[in-house]
Amino acid sequence: MKARVTIMLKTGVLDPQGEAIRHALGNLGFKGVEGVRQGKVIELDLAATDPAAAEAEVGRMCEALLANTVIESWRVEIL
């Protein structure tokens, strides 16, 4: 079973990488981009067979290691 975790900065947390991307897009001629939020995607191969248990376990992984829970939020998809 596979899981995909999407991690993003929480609303209100400054995103300097996102701002740098927005600025670079403007310099390349892509007008109209008013904001960019940059995040990360982590894909996991799991031995689990129960989707609900796998999702709960990946959530615990996020809280323990994969995400900085103070400034980041995450979403888990079981594929």
mmCIF file of the N, C-alpha and C atoms, coordinates in Angstrom:
data_MODEL
# 
_entry.id   MODEL 
# 
loop_
_atom_site.group_PDB 
_atom_site.id 
_atom_site.type_symbol 
_atom_site.label_atom_id 
_atom_site.label_alt_id 
_atom_site.label_comp_id 
_atom_site.label_asym_id 
_atom_site.label_entity_id 
_atom_site.label_seq_id 
_atom_site.pdbx_PDB_ins_code 
_atom_site.Cartn_x 
_atom_site.Cartn_y 
_atom_site.Cartn_z 
_atom_site.occupancy 
_atom_site.B_iso_or_equiv 
_atom_site.pdbx_formal_charge 
_atom_site.auth_seq_id 
_atom_site.auth_comp_id 
_atom_site.auth_asym_id 
_atom_site.auth_atom_id 
_atom_site.pdbx_PDB_model_num 
ATOM 1   N N  . MET A 1 1  ? 0.852  -1.164 0.000   1.00 0.00 ? 1  MET A N  1 
ATOM 2   C CA . MET A 1 1  ? 0.000  0.000  0.000   1.00 0.00 ? 1  MET A CA 1 
ATOM 3   C C  . MET A 1 1  ? 0.901  1.231  0.000   1.00 0.00 ? 1  MET A C  1 
ATOM 4   N N  . LYS A 1 2  ? 0.482  2.253  -0.699  1.00 0.00 ? 2  LYS A N  1 
ATOM 5   C CA . LYS A 1 2  ? 1.245  3.497  -0.760  1.00 0.00 ? 2  LYS A CA 1 
ATOM 6   C C  . LYS A 1 2  ? 0.470  4.611  -0.061  1.00 0.00 ? 2  LYS A C  1 
ATOM 7   N N  . ALA A 1 3  ? 1.235  5.527  0.503   1.00 0.00 ? 3  ALA A N  1 
ATOM 8   C CA . ALA A 1 3  ? 0.656  6.717  1.107   1.00 0.00 ? 3  ALA A CA 1 
ATOM 9   C C  . ALA A 1 3  ? 1.406  7.927  0.577   1.00 0.00 ? 3  ALA A C  1 
ATOM 10  N N  . ARG A 1 4  ? 0.672  8.993  0.333   1.00 0.00 ? 4  ARG A N  1 
ATOM 11  C CA . ARG A 1 4  ? 1.267  10.255 -0.085  1.00 0.00 ? 4  ARG A CA 1 
ATOM 12  C C  . ARG A 1 4  ? 0.935  11.300 0.968   1.00 0.00 ? 4  ARG A C  1 
ATOM 13  N N  . VAL A 1 5  ? 1.968  11.961 1.458   1.00 0.00 ? 5  VAL A N  1 
ATOM 14  C CA . VAL A 1 5  ? 1.808  13.005 2.461   1.00 0.00 ? 5  VAL A CA 1 
ATOM 15  C C  . VAL A 1 5  ? 2.172  14.335 1.806   1.00 0.00 ? 5  VAL A C  1 
ATOM 16  N N  . THR A 1 6  ? 1.252  15.281 1.851   1.00 0.00 ? 6  THR A N  1 
ATOM 17  C CA . THR A 1 6  ? 1.511  16.633 1.356   1.00 0.00 ? 6  THR A CA 1 
ATOM 18  C C  . THR A 1 6  ? 1.645  17.536 2.564   1.00 0.00 ? 6  THR A C  1 
ATOM 19  N N  . ILE A 1 7  ? 2.789  18.209 2.664   1.00 0.00 ? 7  ILE A N  1 
ATOM 20  C CA . ILE A 1 7  ? 3.083  19.061 3.810   1.00 0.00 ? 7  ILE A CA 1 
ATOM 21  C C  . ILE A 1 7  ? 3.207  20.500 3.329   1.00 0.00 ? 7  ILE A C  1 
ATOM 22  N N  . MET A 1 8  ? 2.481  21.389 3.980   1.00 0.00 ? 8  MET A N  1 
ATOM 23  C CA . MET A 1 8  ? 2.490  22.812 3.620   1.00 0.00 ? 8  MET A CA 1 
ATOM 24  C C  . MET A 1 8  ? 2.645  23.645 4.886   1.00 0.00 ? 8  MET A C  1 
ATOM 25  N N  . LEU A 1 9  ? 3.182  24.846 4.705   1.00 0.00 ? 9  LEU A N  1 
ATOM 26  C CA . LEU A 1 9  ? 3.225  25.777 5.823   1.00 0.00 ? 9  LEU A CA 1 
ATOM 27  C C  . LEU A 1 9  ? 1.797  26.181 6.183   1.00 0.00 ? 9  LEU A C  1 
ATOM 28  N N  . LYS A 1 10 ? 1.543  26.346 7.458   1.00 0.00 ? 10 LYS A N  1 
ATOM 29  C CA . LYS A 1 10 ? 0.218  26.775 7.905   1.00 0.00 ? 10 LYS A CA 1 
ATOM 30  C C  . LYS A 1 10 ? -0.072 28.186 7.421   1.00 0.00 ? 10 LYS A C  1 
ATOM 31  N N  . THR A 1 11 ? -1.357 28.489 7.278   1.00 0.00 ? 11 THR A N  1 
ATOM 32  C CA . THR A 1 11 ? -1.781 29.831 6.907   1.00 0.00 ? 11 THR A CA 1 
ATOM 33  C C  . THR A 1 11 ? -1.242 30.824 7.932   1.00 0.00 ? 11 THR A C  1 
ATOM 34  N N  . GLY A 1 12 ? -0.691 31.911 7.438   1.00 0.00 ? 12 GLY A N  1 
ATOM 35  C CA . GLY A 1 12 ? -0.148 32.935 8.311   1.00 0.00 ? 12 GLY A CA 1 
ATOM 36  C C  . GLY A 1 12 ? 1.347  32.820 8.546   1.00 0.00 ? 12 GLY A C  1 
ATOM 37  N N  . VAL A 1 13 ? 1.934  31.662 8.223   1.00 0.00 ? 13 VAL A N  1 
ATOM 38  C CA . VAL A 1 13 ? 3.382  31.495 8.358   1.00 0.00 ? 13 VAL A CA 1 
ATOM 39  C C  . VAL A 1 13 ? 4.032  32.032 7.089   1.00 0.00 ? 13 VAL A C  1 
ATOM 40  N N  . LEU A 1 14 ? 5.009  32.913 7.239   1.00 0.00 ? 14 LEU A N  1 
ATOM 41  C CA . LEU A 1 14 ? 5.699  33.466 6.080   1.00 0.00 ? 14 LEU A CA 1 
ATOM 42  C C  . LEU A 1 14 ? 6.374  32.356 5.281   1.00 0.00 ? 14 LEU A C  1 
ATOM 43  N N  . ASP A 1 15 ? 6.314  32.477 3.948   1.00 0.00 ? 15 ASP A N  1 
ATOM 44  C CA . ASP A 1 15 ? 6.878  31.467 3.049   1.00 0.00 ? 15 ASP A CA 1 
ATOM 45  C C  . ASP A 1 15 ? 7.889  32.147 2.118   1.00 0.00 ? 15 ASP A C  1 
ATOM 46  N N  . PRO A 1 16 ? 9.142  32.337 2.568   1.00 0.00 ? 16 PRO A N  1 
ATOM 47  C CA . PRO A 1 16 ? 10.116 33.032 1.734   1.00 0.00 ? 16 PRO A CA 1 
ATOM 48  C C  . PRO A 1 16 ? 10.427 32.294 0.429   1.00 0.00 ? 16 PRO A C  1 
ATOM 49  N N  . GLN A 1 17 ? 10.400 30.959 0.438   1.00 0.00 ? 17 GLN A N  1 
ATOM 50  C CA . GLN A 1 17 ? 10.633 30.220 -0.803  1.00 0.00 ? 17 GLN A CA 1 
ATOM 51  C C  . GLN A 1 17 ? 9.494  30.448 -1.786  1.00 0.00 ? 17 GLN A C  1 
ATOM 52  N N  . GLY A 1 18 ? 8.273  30.439 -1.294  1.00 0.00 ? 18 GLY A N  1 
ATOM 53  C CA . GLY A 1 18 ? 7.123  30.716 -2.149  1.00 0.00 ? 18 GLY A CA 1 
ATOM 54  C C  . GLY A 1 18 ? 7.201  32.112 -2.748  1.00 0.00 ? 18 GLY A C  1 
ATOM 55  N N  . GLU A 1 19 ? 7.612  33.086 -1.943  1.00 0.00 ? 19 GLU A N  1 
ATOM 56  C CA . GLU A 1 19 ? 7.744  34.461 -2.432  1.00 0.00 ? 19 GLU A CA 1 
ATOM 57  C C  . GLU A 1 19 ? 8.849  34.560 -3.485  1.00 0.00 ? 19 GLU A C  1 
ATOM 58  N N  . ALA A 1 20 ? 9.950  33.840 -3.290  1.00 0.00 ? 20 ALA A N  1 
ATOM 59  C CA . ALA A 1 20 ? 11.032 33.837 -4.283  1.00 0.00 ? 20 ALA A CA 1 
ATOM 60  C C  . ALA A 1 20 ? 10.550 33.224 -5.600  1.00 0.00 ? 20 ALA A C  1 
ATOM 61  N N  . ILE A 1 21 ? 9.745  32.174 -5.521  1.00 0.00 ? 21 ILE A N  1 
ATOM 62  C CA . ILE A 1 21 ? 9.190  31.551 -6.732  1.00 0.00 ? 21 ILE A CA 1 
ATOM 63  C C  . ILE A 1 21 ? 8.259  32.536 -7.440  1.00 0.00 ? 21 ILE A C  1 
ATOM 64  N N  . ARG A 1 22 ? 7.386  33.191 -6.666  1.00 0.00 ? 22 ARG A N  1 
ATOM 65  C CA . ARG A 1 22 ? 6.462  34.167 -7.259  1.00 0.00 ? 22 ARG A CA 1 
ATOM 66  C C  . ARG A 1 22 ? 7.228  35.280 -7.972  1.00 0.00 ? 22 ARG A C  1 
ATOM 67  N N  . HIS A 1 23 ? 8.260  35.784 -7.340  1.00 0.00 ? 23 HIS A N  1 
ATOM 68  C CA . HIS A 1 23 ? 9.074  36.847 -7.933  1.00 0.00 ? 23 HIS A CA 1 
ATOM 69  C C  . HIS A 1 23 ? 9.764  36.348 -9.210  1.00 0.00 ? 23 HIS A C  1 
ATOM 70  N N  . ALA A 1 24 ? 10.334 35.152 -9.175  1.00 0.00 ? 24 ALA A N  1 
ATOM 71  C CA . ALA A 1 24 ? 11.023 34.596 -10.347 1.00 0.00 ? 24 ALA A CA 1 
ATOM 72  C C  . ALA A 1 24 ? 10.049 34.375 -11.497 1.00 0.00 ? 24 ALA A C  1 
ATOM 73  N N  . LEU A 1 25 ? 8.849  33.908 -11.204 1.00 0.00 ? 25 LEU A N  1 
ATOM 74  C CA . LEU A 1 25 ? 7.849  33.732 -12.263 1.00 0.00 ? 25 LEU A CA 1 
ATOM 75  C C  . LEU A 1 25 ? 7.527  35.060 -12.935 1.00 0.00 ? 25 LEU A C  1 
ATOM 76  N N  . GLY A 1 26 ? 7.399  36.114 -12.142 1.00 0.00 ? 26 GLY A N  1 
ATOM 77  C CA . GLY A 1 26 ? 7.158  37.437 -12.705 1.00 0.00 ? 26 GLY A CA 1 
ATOM 78  C C  . GLY A 1 26 ? 8.301  37.880 -13.603 1.00 0.00 ? 26 GLY A C  1 
ATOM 79  N N  . ASN A 1 27 ? 9.527  37.622 -13.169 1.00 0.00 ? 27 ASN A N  1 
ATOM 80  C CA . ASN A 1 27 ? 10.699 37.983 -13.975 1.00 0.00 ? 27 ASN A CA 1 
ATOM 81  C C  . ASN A 1 27 ? 10.764 37.196 -15.288 1.00 0.00 ? 27 ASN A C  1 
ATOM 82  N N  . LEU A 1 28 ? 10.184 36.011 -15.292 1.00 0.00 ? 28 LEU A N  1 
ATOM 83  C CA . LEU A 1 28 ? 10.157 35.190 -16.504 1.00 0.00 ? 28 LEU A CA 1 
ATOM 84  C C  . LEU A 1 28 ? 8.981  35.522 -17.415 1.00 0.00 ? 28 LEU A C  1 
ATOM 85  N N  . GLY A 1 29 ? 8.177  36.503 -17.024 1.00 0.00 ? 29 GLY A N  1 
ATOM 86  C CA . GLY A 1 29 ? 7.078  36.946 -17.865 1.00 0.00 ? 29 GLY A CA 1 
ATOM 87  C C  . GLY A 1 29 ? 5.724  36.354 -17.520 1.00 0.00 ? 29 GLY A C  1 
ATOM 88  N N  . PHE A 1 30 ? 5.647  35.565 -16.455 1.00 0.00 ? 30 PHE A N  1 
ATOM 89  C CA . PHE A 1 30 ? 4.370  34.992 -16.032 1.00 0.00 ? 30 PHE A CA 1 
ATOM 90  C C  . PHE A 1 30 ? 3.674  35.982 -15.106 1.00 0.00 ? 30 PHE A C  1 
ATOM 91  N N  . LYS A 1 31 ? 2.827  36.790 -15.684 1.00 0.00 ? 31 LYS A N  1 
ATOM 92  C CA . LYS A 1 31 ? 2.144  37.840 -14.924 1.00 0.00 ? 31 LYS A CA 1 
ATOM 93  C C  . LYS A 1 31 ? 0.861  37.294 -14.295 1.00 0.00 ? 31 LYS A C  1 
ATOM 94  N N  . GLY A 1 32 ? 0.427  37.920 -13.249 1.00 0.00 ? 32 GLY A N  1 
ATOM 95  C CA . GLY A 1 32 ? -0.845 37.546 -12.644 1.00 0.00 ? 32 GLY A CA 1 
ATOM 96  C C  . GLY A 1 32 ? -0.732 36.534 -11.519 1.00 0.00 ? 32 GLY A C  1 
ATOM 97  N N  . VAL A 1 33 ? 0.479  36.081 -11.192 1.00 0.00 ? 33 VAL A N  1 
ATOM 98  C CA . VAL A 1 33 ? 0.636  35.162 -10.060 1.00 0.00 ? 33 VAL A CA 1 
ATOM 99  C C  . VAL A 1 33 ? 0.730  36.029 -8.808  1.00 0.00 ? 33 VAL A C  1 
ATOM 100 N N  . GLU A 1 34 ? -0.304 35.996 -8.005  1.00 0.00 ? 34 GLU A N  1 
ATOM 101 C CA . GLU A 1 34 ? -0.370 36.877 -6.839  1.00 0.00 ? 34 GLU A CA 1 
ATOM 102 C C  . GLU A 1 34 ? 0.196  36.255 -5.577  1.00 0.00 ? 34 GLU A C  1 
ATOM 103 N N  . GLY A 1 35 ? 0.327  34.952 -5.554  1.00 0.00 ? 35 GLY A N  1 
ATOM 104 C CA . GLY A 1 35 ? 0.873  34.298 -4.371  1.00 0.00 ? 35 GLY A CA 1 
ATOM 105 C C  . GLY A 1 35 ? 1.292  32.879 -4.677  1.00 0.00 ? 35 GLY A C  1 
ATOM 106 N N  . VAL A 1 36 ? 2.315  32.410 -3.982  1.00 0.00 ? 36 VAL A N  1 
ATOM 107 C CA . VAL A 1 36 ? 2.804  31.032 -4.128  1.00 0.00 ? 36 VAL A CA 1 
ATOM 108 C C  . VAL A 1 36 ? 3.084  30.497 -2.730  1.00 0.00 ? 36 VAL A C  1 
ATOM 109 N N  . ARG A 1 37 ? 2.617  29.299 -2.458  1.00 0.00 ? 37 ARG A N  1 
ATOM 110 C CA . ARG A 1 37 ? 2.964  28.580 -1.236  1.00 0.00 ? 37 ARG A CA 1 
ATOM 111 C C  . ARG A 1 37 ? 3.726  27.347 -1.669  1.00 0.00 ? 37 ARG A C  1 
ATOM 112 N N  . GLN A 1 38 ? 4.895  27.133 -1.115  1.00 0.00 ? 38 GLN A N  1 
ATOM 113 C CA . GLN A 1 38 ? 5.755  26.019 -1.479  1.00 0.00 ? 38 GLN A CA 1 
ATOM 114 C C  . GLN A 1 38 ? 5.679  24.974 -0.383  1.00 0.00 ? 38 GLN A C  1 
ATOM 115 N N  . GLY A 1 39 ? 5.609  23.707 -0.753  1.00 0.00 ? 39 GLY A N  1 
ATOM 116 C CA . GLY A 1 39 ? 5.530  22.633 0.223   1.00 0.00 ? 39 GLY A CA 1 
ATOM 117 C C  . GLY A 1 39 ? 6.362  21.447 -0.202  1.00 0.00 ? 39 GLY A C  1 
ATOM 118 N N  . LYS A 1 40 ? 6.053  20.294 0.353   1.00 0.00 ? 40 LYS A N  1 
ATOM 119 C CA . LYS A 1 40 ? 6.772  19.080 -0.014  1.00 0.00 ? 40 LYS A CA 1 
ATOM 120 C C  . LYS A 1 40 ? 5.804  17.903 -0.033  1.00 0.00 ? 40 LYS A C  1 
ATOM 121 N N  . VAL A 1 41 ? 6.168  16.905 -0.833  1.00 0.00 ? 41 VAL A N  1 
ATOM 122 C CA . VAL A 1 41 ? 5.380  15.681 -0.946  1.00 0.00 ? 41 VAL A CA 1 
ATOM 123 C C  . VAL A 1 41 ? 6.290  14.512 -0.605  1.00 0.00 ? 41 VAL A C  1 
ATOM 124 N N  . ILE A 1 42 ? 5.805  13.631 0.248   1.00 0.00 ? 42 ILE A N  1 
ATOM 125 C CA . ILE A 1 42 ? 6.543  12.433 0.638   1.00 0.00 ? 42 ILE A CA 1 
ATOM 126 C C  . ILE A 1 42 ? 5.672  11.234 0.302   1.00 0.00 ? 42 ILE A C  1 
ATOM 127 N N  . GLU A 1 43 ? 6.227  10.267 -0.428  1.00 0.00 ? 43 GLU A N  1 
ATOM 128 C CA . GLU A 1 43 ? 5.495  9.034  -0.733  1.00 0.00 ? 43 GLU A CA 1 
ATOM 129 C C  . GLU A 1 43 ? 6.118  7.891  0.054   1.00 0.00 ? 43 GLU A C  1 
ATOM 130 N N  . LEU A 1 44 ? 5.258  7.103  0.673   1.00 0.00 ? 44 LEU A N  1 
ATOM 131 C CA . LEU A 1 44 ? 5.697  5.989  1.508   1.00 0.00 ? 44 LEU A CA 1 
ATOM 132 C C  . LEU A 1 44 ? 5.139  4.682  0.959   1.00 0.00 ? 44 LEU A C  1 
ATOM 133 N N  . ASP A 1 45 ? 5.952  3.640  0.935   1.00 0.00 ? 45 ASP A N  1 
ATOM 134 C CA . ASP A 1 45 ? 5.496  2.280  0.642   1.00 0.00 ? 45 ASP A CA 1 
ATOM 135 C C  . ASP A 1 45 ? 5.299  1.590  1.981   1.00 0.00 ? 45 ASP A C  1 
ATOM 136 N N  . LEU A 1 46 ? 4.089  1.146  2.245   1.00 0.00 ? 46 LEU A N  1 
ATOM 137 C CA . LEU A 1 46 ? 3.739  0.576  3.546   1.00 0.00 ? 46 LEU A CA 1 
ATOM 138 C C  . LEU A 1 46 ? 3.391  -0.900 3.420   1.00 0.00 ? 46 LEU A C  1 
ATOM 139 N N  . ALA A 1 47 ? 3.703  -1.649 4.459   1.00 0.00 ? 47 ALA A N  1 
ATOM 140 C CA . ALA A 1 47 ? 3.331  -3.058 4.505   1.00 0.00 ? 47 ALA A CA 1 
ATOM 141 C C  . ALA A 1 47 ? 1.878  -3.233 4.942   1.00 0.00 ? 47 ALA A C  1 
ATOM 142 N N  . ALA A 1 48 ? 1.280  -2.205 5.473   1.00 0.00 ? 48 ALA A N  1 
ATOM 143 C CA . ALA A 1 48 ? -0.091 -2.267 6.001   1.00 0.00 ? 48 ALA A CA 1 
ATOM 144 C C  . ALA A 1 48 ? -1.081 -2.677 4.915   1.00 0.00 ? 48 ALA A C  1 
ATOM 145 N N  . THR A 1 49 ? -2.144 -3.353 5.323   1.00 0.00 ? 49 THR A N  1 
ATOM 146 C CA . THR A 1 49 ? -3.207 -3.756 4.396   1.00 0.00 ? 49 THR A CA 1 
ATOM 147 C C  . THR A 1 49 ? -4.542 -3.075 4.705   1.00 0.00 ? 49 THR A C  1 
ATOM 148 N N  . ASP A 1 50 ? -4.661 -2.490 5.883   1.00 0.00 ? 50 ASP A N  1 
ATOM 149 C CA . ASP A 1 50 ? -5.885 -1.798 6.277   1.00 0.00 ? 50 ASP A CA 1 
ATOM 150 C C  . ASP A 1 50 ? -5.700 -0.299 6.041   1.00 0.00 ? 50 ASP A C  1 
ATOM 151 N N  . PRO A 1 51 ? -6.462 0.299  5.110   1.00 0.00 ? 51 PRO A N  1 
ATOM 152 C CA . PRO A 1 51 ? -6.283 1.716  4.794   1.00 0.00 ? 51 PRO A CA 1 
ATOM 153 C C  . PRO A 1 51 ? -6.451 2.650  5.997   1.00 0.00 ? 51 PRO A C  1 
ATOM 154 N N  . ALA A 1 52 ? -7.420 2.392  6.844   1.00 0.00 ? 52 ALA A N  1 
ATOM 155 C CA . ALA A 1 52 ? -7.646 3.266  7.998   1.00 0.00 ? 52 ALA A CA 1 
ATOM 156 C C  . ALA A 1 52 ? -6.473 3.199  8.978   1.00 0.00 ? 52 ALA A C  1 
ATOM 157 N N  . ALA A 1 53 ? -5.971 2.005  9.224   1.00 0.00 ? 53 ALA A N  1 
ATOM 158 C CA . ALA A 1 53 ? -4.825 1.844  10.125  1.00 0.00 ? 53 ALA A CA 1 
ATOM 159 C C  . ALA A 1 53 ? -3.585 2.489  9.520   1.00 0.00 ? 53 ALA A C  1 
ATOM 160 N N  . ALA A 1 54 ? -3.412 2.349  8.217   1.00 0.00 ? 54 ALA A N  1 
ATOM 161 C CA . ALA A 1 54 ? -2.262 2.948  7.538   1.00 0.00 ? 54 ALA A CA 1 
ATOM 162 C C  . ALA A 1 54 ? -2.319 4.466  7.637   1.00 0.00 ? 54 ALA A C  1 
ATOM 163 N N  . GLU A 1 55 ? -3.498 5.034  7.416   1.00 0.00 ? 55 GLU A N  1 
ATOM 164 C CA . GLU A 1 55 ? -3.649 6.487  7.498   1.00 0.00 ? 55 GLU A CA 1 
ATOM 165 C C  . GLU A 1 55 ? -3.337 6.990  8.903   1.00 0.00 ? 55 GLU A C  1 
ATOM 166 N N  . ALA A 1 56 ? -3.796 6.272  9.918   1.00 0.00 ? 56 ALA A N  1 
ATOM 167 C CA . ALA A 1 56 ? -3.527 6.660  11.301  1.00 0.00 ? 56 ALA A CA 1 
ATOM 168 C C  . ALA A 1 56 ? -2.032 6.572  11.606  1.00 0.00 ? 56 ALA A C  1 
ATOM 169 N N  . GLU A 1 57 ? -1.386 5.531  11.121  1.00 0.00 ? 57 GLU A N  1 
ATOM 170 C CA . GLU A 1 57 ? 0.043  5.364  11.371  1.00 0.00 ? 57 GLU A CA 1 
ATOM 171 C C  . GLU A 1 57 ? 0.861  6.467  10.683  1.00 0.00 ? 57 GLU A C  1 
ATOM 172 N N  . VAL A 1 58 ? 0.488  6.807  9.449   1.00 0.00 ? 58 VAL A N  1 
ATOM 173 C CA . VAL A 1 58 ? 1.187  7.878  8.744   1.00 0.00 ? 58 VAL A CA 1 
ATOM 174 C C  . VAL A 1 58 ? 0.961  9.210  9.458   1.00 0.00 ? 58 VAL A C  1 
ATOM 175 N N  . GLY A 1 59 ? -0.216 9.420  10.000  1.00 0.00 ? 59 GLY A N  1 
ATOM 176 C CA . GLY A 1 59 ? -0.464 10.620 10.799  1.00 0.00 ? 59 GLY A CA 1 
ATOM 177 C C  . GLY A 1 59 ? 0.471  10.705 11.993  1.00 0.00 ? 59 GLY A C  1 
ATOM 178 N N  . ARG A 1 60 ? 0.696  9.576  12.648  1.00 0.00 ? 60 ARG A N  1 
ATOM 179 C CA . ARG A 1 60 ? 1.644  9.553  13.773  1.00 0.00 ? 60 ARG A CA 1 
ATOM 180 C C  . ARG A 1 60 ? 3.064  9.838  13.282  1.00 0.00 ? 60 ARG A C  1 
ATOM 181 N N  . MET A 1 61 ? 3.405  9.344  12.084  1.00 0.00 ? 61 MET A N  1 
ATOM 182 C CA . MET A 1 61 ? 4.727  9.639  11.502  1.00 0.00 ? 61 MET A CA 1 
ATOM 183 C C  . MET A 1 61 ? 4.895  11.135 11.265  1.00 0.00 ? 61 MET A C  1 
ATOM 184 N N  . CYS A 1 62 ? 3.833  11.765 10.787  1.00 0.00 ? 62 CYS A N  1 
ATOM 185 C CA . CYS A 1 62 ? 3.880  13.210 10.542  1.00 0.00 ? 62 CYS A CA 1 
ATOM 186 C C  . CYS A 1 62 ? 4.120  13.965 11.836  1.00 0.00 ? 62 CYS A C  1 
ATOM 187 N N  . GLU A 1 63 ? 3.407  13.588 12.877  1.00 0.00 ? 63 GLU A N  1 
ATOM 188 C CA . GLU A 1 63 ? 3.543  14.263 14.161  1.00 0.00 ? 63 GLU A CA 1 
ATOM 189 C C  . GLU A 1 63 ? 4.914  14.037 14.786  1.00 0.00 ? 63 GLU A C  1 
ATOM 190 N N  . ALA A 1 64 ? 5.515  12.868 14.542  1.00 0.00 ? 64 ALA A N  1 
ATOM 191 C CA . ALA A 1 64 ? 6.787  12.528 15.168  1.00 0.00 ? 64 ALA A CA 1 
ATOM 192 C C  . ALA A 1 64 ? 7.999  13.021 14.380  1.00 0.00 ? 64 ALA A C  1 
ATOM 193 N N  . LEU A 1 65 ? 7.909  13.055 13.034  1.00 0.00 ? 65 LEU A N  1 
ATOM 194 C CA . LEU A 1 65 ? 9.100  13.317 12.253  1.00 0.00 ? 65 LEU A CA 1 
ATOM 195 C C  . LEU A 1 65 ? 8.881  14.103 10.967  1.00 0.00 ? 65 LEU A C  1 
ATOM 196 N N  . LEU A 1 66 ? 7.872  13.748 10.199  1.00 0.00 ? 66 LEU A N  1 
ATOM 197 C CA . LEU A 1 66 ? 7.770  14.252 8.837   1.00 0.00 ? 66 LEU A CA 1 
ATOM 198 C C  . LEU A 1 66 ? 7.401  15.732 8.741   1.00 0.00 ? 66 LEU A C  1 
ATOM 199 N N  . ALA A 1 67 ? 6.662  16.246 9.688   1.00 0.00 ? 67 ALA A N  1 
ATOM 200 C CA . ALA A 1 67 ? 6.215  17.645 9.641   1.00 0.00 ? 67 ALA A CA 1 
ATOM 201 C C  . ALA A 1 67 ? 6.589  18.359 10.932  1.00 0.00 ? 67 ALA A C  1 
ATOM 202 N N  . ASN A 1 68 ? 6.857  19.643 10.803  1.00 0.00 ? 68 ASN A N  1 
ATOM 203 C CA . ASN A 1 68 ? 7.054  20.494 11.971  1.00 0.00 ? 68 ASN A CA 1 
ATOM 204 C C  . ASN A 1 68 ? 5.666  20.987 12.366  1.00 0.00 ? 68 ASN A C  1 
ATOM 205 N N  . THR A 1 69 ? 5.092  20.373 13.372  1.00 0.00 ? 69 THR A N  1 
ATOM 206 C CA . THR A 1 69 ? 3.688  20.617 13.705  1.00 0.00 ? 69 THR A CA 1 
ATOM 207 C C  . THR A 1 69 ? 3.417  22.039 14.187  1.00 0.00 ? 69 THR A C  1 
ATOM 208 N N  . VAL A 1 70 ? 4.438  22.791 14.518  1.00 0.00 ? 70 VAL A N  1 
ATOM 209 C CA . VAL A 1 70 ? 4.242  24.169 14.950  1.00 0.00 ? 70 VAL A CA 1 
ATOM 210 C C  . VAL A 1 70 ? 3.891  25.049 13.752  1.00 0.00 ? 70 VAL A C  1 
ATOM 211 N N  . ILE A 1 71 ? 4.546  24.814 12.608  1.00 0.00 ? 71 ILE A N  1 
ATOM 212 C CA . ILE A 1 71 ? 4.373  25.709 11.457  1.00 0.00 ? 71 ILE A CA 1 
ATOM 213 C C  . ILE A 1 71 ? 3.832  25.017 10.210  1.00 0.00 ? 71 ILE A C  1 
ATOM 214 N N  . GLU A 1 72 ? 3.700  23.690 10.237  1.00 0.00 ? 72 GLU A N  1 
ATOM 215 C CA . GLU A 1 72 ? 3.258  22.964 9.042   1.00 0.00 ? 72 GLU A CA 1 
ATOM 216 C C  . GLU A 1 72 ? 1.993  22.157 9.308   1.00 0.00 ? 72 GLU A C  1 
ATOM 217 N N  . SER A 1 73 ? 1.195  22.008 8.271   1.00 0.00 ? 73 SER A N  1 
ATOM 218 C CA . SER A 1 73 ? 0.045  21.107 8.292   1.00 0.00 ? 73 SER A CA 1 
ATOM 219 C C  . SER A 1 73 ? 0.296  20.026 7.250   1.00 0.00 ? 73 SER A C  1 
ATOM 220 N N  . TRP A 1 74 ? -0.440 18.935 7.333   1.00 0.00 ? 74 TRP A N  1 
ATOM 221 C CA . TRP A 1 74 ? -0.247 17.859 6.385   1.00 0.00 ? 74 TRP A CA 1 
ATOM 222 C C  . TRP A 1 74 ? -1.572 17.228 6.004   1.00 0.00 ? 74 TRP A C  1 
ATOM 223 N N  . ARG A 1 75 ? -1.526 16.552 4.860   1.00 0.00 ? 75 ARG A N  1 
ATOM 224 C CA . ARG A 1 75 ? -2.678 15.783 4.372   1.00 0.00 ? 75 ARG A CA 1 
ATOM 225 C C  . ARG A 1 75 ? -2.160 14.424 3.945   1.00 0.00 ? 75 ARG A C  1 
ATOM 226 N N  . VAL A 1 76 ? -2.822 13.360 4.348   1.00 0.00 ? 76 VAL A N  1 
ATOM 227 C CA . VAL A 1 76 ? -2.444 11.993 3.995   1.00 0.00 ? 76 VAL A CA 1 
ATOM 228 C C  . VAL A 1 76 ? -3.428 11.447 2.997   1.00 0.00 ? 76 VAL A C  1 
ATOM 229 N N  . GLU A 1 77 ? -2.909 10.856 1.932   1.00 0.00 ? 77 GLU A N  1 
ATOM 230 C CA . GLU A 1 77 ? -3.728 10.132 0.949   1.00 0.00 ? 77 GLU A CA 1 
ATOM 231 C C  . GLU A 1 77 ? -3.229 8.696  0.916   1.00 0.00 ? 77 GLU A C  1 
ATOM 232 N N  . ILE A 1 78 ? -4.132 7.754  1.049   1.00 0.00 ? 78 ILE A N  1 
ATOM 233 C CA . ILE A 1 78 ? -3.780 6.353  0.885   1.00 0.00 ? 78 ILE A CA 1 
ATOM 234 C C  . ILE A 1 78 ? -4.087 5.995  -0.565  1.00 0.00 ? 78 ILE A C  1 
ATOM 235 N N  . LEU A 1 79 ? -3.078 5.512  -1.269  1.00 0.00 ? 79 LEU A N  1 
ATOM 236 C CA . LEU A 1 79 ? -3.220 5.239  -2.703  1.00 0.00 ? 79 LEU A CA 1 
ATOM 237 C C  . LEU A 1 79 ? -3.420 3.763  -2.974  1.00 0.00 ? 79 LEU A C  1 
# 
